[in-house]
Amino acid sequence: MRSLQASPAGESSLKSSASDNQGTALVLRDISFRYDGGSRALDGIDVTVEAGTTLAIVGPSGAGKSTLLRVIAGLLEPQRGELFLSGAQLHGVPARERRVALVFQDDALFPTMSVRKNLQFALRRSNESGAVENIARALHVDVHLDRMPRDLSGGERQRVALARALLSEPHALLLDEPLAHLDPSLRARVRETLREMRAHFAGPIVYVTHDHAEAMMVSDVLGVLVGGRLEDIGSPQRVYDAPANVRAAAALGVPPMNLLHEVNRIIGIRPEHVRFVSEGALRGHVLRRELAGDVTLVTVQTERGVVVASARAVHEAPHPGDSVGLFFPEECVRCFDAASGAAIA
Ligand code: ADP
């Protein structure tokens, strides 16, 4: 059976041996899950997350990200496939015995307990002295130990939730949009904390988010989930630069890769690689021009479809109604098979 291996070395590799489920790796083999009466939320997920590796799964809302984490955590039993953690089969093992910690976007702490009590409550070995203080220090919440959760900022609460998850000594850590409700400066802080946390947690981490930039920042390995299928997996750079198929290309990037249909193939070019030129094989007129932080997005109607370009300098961005030529640098163009959508080497 074909399975994709996620490892810090980056690229996915084909693996077929039974040795997948050794060490502290998290192994998913051909996992499918369907809700009662619903359509298939996960369809044949094959992935190995090695110890020390953070796998980020990015995908649009409804892609199956939360379902995937719930299946790994044991809150849902898949109808098909196998799961291994640290070499042990997880099928039939109740969630509380799985040694898997799941942290949600606004993970509830016990509101009537101090931060210290919240953390002590999670301790696996309650006699271990100093564990709470050590983890609290690592996640920069030690100064808040005697405060109540309601007196913390969102970012501080999230770091306490992470500390609590680590104190349960999980073999795998699952993070479900952990930064979704934080403002940008707090997000940066918690991301930094996540990196530092690696010194205290050597197991596999699965991190799901709909935010592709965040996924690329936190991950050693990036997976793209669309409609319950893992459409691509590999190093974040490779997946972004050369997606395995049009579905992964369209799901990653804001705005996503432009896809232009030709007779037998589909041409892909990311907005930041499109250049404006006075002479160009492809001409069009500008429909919209939008400021998007440090870039200006320009939407151009061409005879081959709509193309979005992102211009670094605002003065380089043409205006609505302008007639422009577009140039796609050859090294930035990706080609996909028109029928299957698969990348053509
Ligand atoms: P994501 O986390 O990527 O937004 P989910 O895993 O929540 O996606 O959902 C995947 C699919 O399963 C969606 O089509 C969603 O509507 C459906 N789904 C999620 N939860 C339930 C449920 N409890 N019952 C039925 N369908 C569900």
Residues whose N, C-alpha, C, O or C-beta is under 5 A from the ligand:
A	BS01	ADP	Y35 G38 A41 P60 S61 G62 A63 G64 K65 S66 T67
